Amino acid sequence: MPEVSRKRKTQLKKLLSRDWLTIAVDNYLADVKDSGQPGPRLIHASWLSGEPVEIYKRLLGLDEHKPPSPGLRRKFDDGLDMQRRWLNYFRRMGILVDPRNPEDDDVGVEFVDQEYGIVGHMDCTIRTPQSEIVPVELKAMNSELYKVHKFAPKRGHTHQLQMYIHAMRLIYEVEPTWGYLLMESKDTQDFTPRRLNRKQEIIDAALEKCCIVWDWVKSGKDALASISLCLG
């Protein structure tokens, strides 16, 4: 009986895949090109929870990175829709701090740290009742992940927020001692804003990774030997 059920599911999947609209949408999304980083390639803040070897490979395009599938692109777009919604909430509440032109259709606040060769894109910044300006990192996830991470945020998400706390000095010339990691369930729209304090040890470790990676880049082909040693 289970075999019949699996066979039926396969038939239904093939039937749906033949629908012209499904094919047209997937073909469109498959052809969408990433805009990429403007100018010289830099280390993205979201990579810095990884090891120097991983960061180096991503920087030089050696990580066998594949273009996002149509399904993954739809998830990215869901995240952008969530971001725009929260920015509108904060703007209407009068707490959004946005250094860009209000007419700009883009979302988020981009920064470049020339000293360490880091680029990033904060989701938004807000002003608290105590007149502090703090970054807010927005993360959407399914309800099962939300139940877990609202109590124990993912390591990569917390490290990313730490780098945005560090980068606030580049945009606003302020050094906040904390920021918000706001997590939302995509299924129920329940949300949890987690206030995370600045962890200088995480920031320092990330900046050290940048120094290691740029040393490898400067050493050119000799960096491959260094990577082999790191991998053991």
ZIFENLIN-V497470 format. One line per field, one symbol per residue. phi: phi as a letter, one per 40 degrees, with the letter a starting at -180 (. if undefined). psi: psi as a letter, one per 30 degrees, with the letter a starting at -180 (. if undefined). burial: I if it has 24 or more other C-alpha atoms within 12 Angstrom, else O. A space follows every 10 residues. Layout:
BEGIN
phi=???
psi=???
burial=???
END
This chain:
BEGIN
phi=.dcccccccc cccccccccc cdcccccccc cccccgccgc cbccdccccc cdcccccccc gbcfcbddcd cccccdcdcc ccccccccdc cccgbcbbcc cdccccbgbc abcccbgbba accabbbcdc gcbbcbbcbb acccccdccc cbdcdccccc cdccdccdcc bbfbbccaab bbbbcccbgc abcccbcdbc ccccccccdc cccccccccg cccccccccc cg
psi=eeeeeeeeee eeeeeeffke eeeeeeeeef fkkkflkkak klkkeffgfl leeeeeeeeg hgghkkkkle eeeeeeeeee eeeeeeeeee effgfkjjfl kffkfllljk lkjeeghkkl jkelklklfg gkkllkkkkk lleeeeeeff eikkeeeeee eeeeeeffff efhlilgllk jjkkkfefgk ljjkjklkjf eeeeeeeeee eeefeeeefb fffeeeeeee f.
burial=OOOOOOOOOO OOOOOOOOOO OOOOOOOOOO OOOOOOOOOO OIIIIIIIII OIIIIIIIII OOOOOOOOOO OOOOOOOOIO OIIOOIIOOO OOOOIIIIOO OOOOOOIIII IIIOOIIIII IIIIIIIOOO OOIIIIIIII IOOOOIOOII OOIOOIIIII IIIIIIIIOI IIOOIIIIII IIIIIOOOOO IIIIIIIIOO OIIOOIIOII OIIIOIIOOO OOOOOOIOOO OO
END
